[in-house]
């Protein structure tokens, strides 16, 4: 998924009825080890696309309520915040796709 904004903004929250918890994550290299961590916000600089993908920024669905399968769509609500604190929500339907083989998962087995 690619996110972009005409003005500076940030993704500050994601929710889905398909999971108990939804978090915004990033993957980073620390001492030659790929680590995943939750971040409170994902900056969206004006006019620049930010890509969410395995091995980088992504939305983590934790404790899925039911199994998802390739071809399904997962409803999500994304909340964005402008520099002045104004929030806007956008509802999306994210398609379920298999993770690419060989992508750096660090042994992490939550469903994305």
C-alpha positions in Angstrom: 0.0 0.0 0.0 1.2 3.5 -0.8 0.1 6.5 1.3 0.4 10.1 0.2 -0.9 13.4 1.2 -1.0 16.8 -0.5 0.0 18.5 2.8 2.2 17.2 5.7 0.3 14.6 7.6 0.9 11.4 9.6 -0.8 8.0 9.9 -1.5 7.8 13.7 -3.9 4.9 14.1 -5.3 1.9 12.3 -8.2 -0.3 13.3 -9.9 -3.4 11.8 -12.9 -5.5 12.9 -10.8 -8.5 11.7 -8.3 -8.3 14.6 -8.2 -7.7 18.3 -5.3 -5.2 17.9 -3.8 -3.2 15.0 -0.5 -1.5 15.2 1.7 0.6 12.9 5.2 -1.0 12.6 8.6 -0.5 11.1 11.5 -2.8 10.3 15.0 -1.5 11.1 18.5 -3.0 11.0 20.2 -2.8 14.4 23.7 -4.4 14.7 23.1 -6.5 11.6 19.8 -7.8 13.0 16.4 -6.9 11.4 14.0 -5.8 14.2 10.4 -4.9 14.1 8.9 -2.3 16.4 5.6 -0.4 16.9 5.8 3.3 16.1 3.3 5.9 17.3 3.0 7.6 13.9 4.1 7.3 10.3 5.1 10.7 8.8 3.6 11.5 5.4 5.6 14.4 3.9 3.6 16.5 1.5 3.7 15.2 -2.0 5.8 12.1 -1.2 4.5 8.6 -1.3 5.3 6.3 1.6 5.2 2.6 0.9 3.9 0.0 3.4 5.3 -3.4 2.7 7.0 -6.5 4.3 10.5 -5.6 5.5 9.6 -1.9 5.9 6.7 0.1 7.3 3.5 -2.0 7.7 0.3 -2.4 9.5 0.3 -5.4 11.9 -3.0 -7.2 12.5 -2.7 -9.0 15.8 -5.0 -11.8 17.1 -7.1 -12.2 14.0 -10.7 -13.1 14.8 -10.9 -15.5 11.8 -8.4 -16.9 9.3 -8.0 -14.7 6.2 -7.2 -16.2 2.8 -5.7 -14.9 -0.4 -8.4 -13.1 -2.3 -10.3 -11.9 0.8 -10.4 -8.2 1.7 -9.9 -6.9 5.2 -11.7 -3.7 6.2 -9.6 -1.1 8.0 -10.0 2.4 9.2 -6.9 4.6 9.0 -6.6 7.8 11.0 -4.5 10.6 9.8 -3.4 13.7 11.7 -2.3 17.1 10.3 0.3 19.2 12.0 -2.4 21.3 13.6 -3.9 18.2 15.3 -6.9 17.8 13.0 -7.8 14.1 12.4 -9.4 12.5 9.4 -10.4 8.8 9.0 -10.4 6.9 5.8 -12.0 3.5 5.4 -10.3 1.0 3.1 -10.5 -2.7 2.0 -7.1 -4.2 2.0 -6.7 -7.3 -0.3 -5.1 -10.3 1.4 -2.0 -11.4 -0.5 0.7 -14.0 0.4 3.9 -12.7 1.8 6.7 -12.8 -0.8 9.0 -15.7 -0.2 12.3 -14.7 1.2 11.0 -11.4 2.7 12.6 -10.5 6.0 10.2 -11.6 8.6 12.6 -12.2 11.4 10.7 -15.3 12.4 7.6 -13.1 13.2 4.5 -15.1 12.6 1.6 -12.7 13.1 -0.8 -12.4 10.1 -0.5 -9.1 8.2 
